[in-house]
């Protein structure tokens, strides 16, 4: 029996097939979109720390990934026998099929979304929290855009699966492509020609929408975004267009005014444990406004834990932290409490690994937090350009972090922290992730901030830098502050012998004692 080409070609002019194709497109697009939304909710619930959210989400995903779609379609279509009130909706094959596809696809898409969400680096969330951005703001501005880019290729593949699964809805007599084909070959017995035509229609739908979604994927691919460096004339024109932004303009919007002459920062009896590991063992520390304090010590001494407790990234188990004489962090506080978020706005944080937001330009990275906290776009972007100019990167204003060197990224991270006009700036080993030749450019920026009277706490392994820039050097060991002294005292005082040995220094009298 020969293939009837004339009949096969005629099937592409039948309005029934094109109407059925439109039904497939509507059904698959709605099922994919709604399943993607519900799947994200399920993924977020499954990643939640609350068992009241995590367990129901896990059960839903397990159950609906286990039930065959065909069984679910028939069950939902016949559900009005148990729930007569659902009859007006579920007795319509399109709505029954859509509901079955959505509840099934949501279970699969939840795992796709979960993979995307857990792929977003922890440092991204910490950077957002350090800028005083709340939980929902973190998700909306930082986590979801990155997770969606990661998940998109798999979500596109899932759309193709949904298109093909719509053929199963023919079991409840939905007039889609397979149903139309079955009716035709039941009349003329030209099964092969009809099914090949049905397959071609599916291929056309998948190809058309697959191409559109792949264009979206390419549009969101950060590696394909390569804004160029501004030439000197353009950079100068941008520089000339910047009106001065007064610190008071930002301070009035970003944080409450300072009160009194209390220490800028005060830690009282701060303890921190990770399980059985006691990291901070009763830390007492006062930092006056305008002081530059370097924190040094061997690895594991508690330096990073100390600085992370100061801006609420780590909860403390005992003690209290005061900010300008007012209560800021107490043991047992929730990390996302309003009081802590308000205090965090006054404390800038520069991370060891930069933690810039990769999906945003340098301009967006710096202006994001002020805009979130209520500063107008024009003012926040003008301030961002001024800060980029201050760290020598104005010509790169429209670039993305992946286009910069490590030293440049760290300078942008400093500018981002400064955009909140903080009273205190924290540095967590800002040069340890850099190549040796890039260290100098970052230390230069920090030195300029110190000369401007900025209050700085710097965890560092750059010993010469610590001695040259600091008003006080704090040496930590085994969770205690072993010494809190000026650079001069460290160089000369006998009680600083352990610190000198750690730093590779020796006082003159010690050199004379050497054999």
Residue, then its C-alpha position, 0 to 999 in steps of 0.5 A: x500500500x503506497x503512501x498517499x501524498x496528495x491526501x497527506x498534503x491536503x491535511x495542511x489546509x484543513x481548518x480542523x487541524x489548525x483549530x486543534x493546533x491552536x487548542x494545543x498551543x493554548x493548553x500547553x502554554x497555560x499549563x507550562x506557565x501556571x505549572x511554572x508558577x505553582x512549581x516555584x511556590x512548591x520549590x520555595x516551600x520545600x527549601x523552607x526551614x519550616x517543616x509546616x511548609x517543607x513536608x506538605x510540599x515534599x509530599x505533593x511533589x512525591x505524589x504527583x510525580x508518581x501518578x500517571x498523567x493519563x490516570x489523573x486526566x480521567x480521574x479529574x474529568x470524572x471528579x464531578x461525580x464526587x463533587x457535583x459543584x465542580x461539574x460546570x468547570x471540570x465537565x469541559x475537557x479543556x479545563x479538566x486537561x489543563x488542571x491535570x497538566x498543571x498539577x502534574x507539571x508543577x511537581x516536576x517544575x518544582x524540582x527544576x526551580x529547586x535546582x536553580x534556587x540552590x545554585x544561587x551562591x549563598x554569598x548573593x543572599x548575604x550581600x543583599x542582607x548586608x545592604x538591608x534588603x528584606x526577605x522578599x526583596x532578596x527573592x525578587x531582586x537577587x535570587x529569582x532572576x539568577x535562579x530563573x536564568x539557571x533553570x530556563x534551559x530545563x524549563x524550555x525542555x519541559x515546555x516541549x514535553x508539555x506540548x507532547x503530553x497534550x495528546x493524552x487529553x484526547x482520552x476525554x475527547x478534547x478536540x486537539x490534534x490527535x483527536x482530529x487525526x483519529x476521527x479522520x483515519x476512522x473514516x478513510x483508514x489512511x492511518x499512516x498519512x494522518x498520523x504523519x501529518x499530526x506529527x508534523x503539526x506537533x513539530x511545527x508547534x515545538x519548533x516555533x515556540x522552542x525558537x522563541x524561548x531559545x531567543x529568550x534564553x540567549x537574551x538572558x545569557x550574561x556571557x553574551x552581554x559585553x558592554x564596552x568601556x567608555x572612551x575618555x571623551x564619553x567618560x569625561x562628559x558623564x563626569x561633567x554631568x554629575x551634580x554633587x550629591x550631599x551625604x545628608x541627602x542620602x542619610x536622611x533617606x537611608x538611616x536615622x541620624x546619629x545620637x550623642x557621642x557614644x562609641x560608633x560600635x560596642x560589643x559586650x560579652x559576645x559569644x558565638x558557637x557553631x554546634x560544639x565549637x565555641x568560636x567567640x568567647x566573650x568579646x568586648x570591644x569599643x570602636x570610636x567614630x573615625x577609627x581604623x581598626x585592623x583585626x589579625x590572627x591565625x586562621x580559625x581564631x574567630x576574626x571573620x565570625x566576629x565581623x559577621x556578627x557585627x552586621x547580623x550575618x551570624x547570630x550571637x549566642x550571648x551578649x549584646x552589640x550596640x550601635x552609637x549607644x543604642x541596642x542593635x543586636x541581642x542574643x536570640x534576635x531573629x536575623x531579619x528583625x526590623x531593628x537589625x535591618x535598620x542598623x545594618x543600613x548604617x554598616x557597609x560590608x565588603x566581602x572576601x569574594x566580592x559577592x557582586x550581583x552578576x545579573x546587574x551592571x555596575x551601575x545597578x549593583x551600586x544603585x540597587x540598595x538605595x533605590x530599594x530603601x526609597x532613594x529616587x533612581x536619578x539620585x541613586x544612579x548619580x551617586x553610583x557614578x560618583x562612587x565609580x569615579x572615586x574608585x577609578x571605574x567610571x568608564x566601566x559603568x555599563x559593564x557586568x561583573x564578569x567583564x572585570x578583573x578581581x581587583x576591579x570587582x572588589x573596588x566596585x564592591x567597596x563602591x556598593x557598600x559606600x552607596x548606602x552612606x554607612x557610618x561604619x565599613x567592614x572589610x572581610x579579608x578584602x584582598x585574600x581572593x586577589x592575585x598579588x599584583x591586584x592587591x595594591x589597587x584595593x588597598x589604595x582605595x581603603x587608604x583613601x577612605x581611612x584618610x577621609x575619616x571613615x570608621x573602618x574594621x578590617x580583617x586582613x592578612x596584610x600585616x604591613x598595611x595593617x600597621x601603616x593604616x590602623x589606629x588600633x590593631x586587634x590580635x585574636x587567638x582561640x576566640x579571644x582578643x589577646x591584644x588591642x594596641x596601637x601599631x607603635x605599641x605592637x612594635x615596641x611593647x614587650x607584651x606584644x611579643x606574640x603579635x610581633x612573632x605572628x606578624x614576622x616583626x621583631x623589636x630591636x632589643x629582641x634582635x640583640x638577643x638573637x644568637 
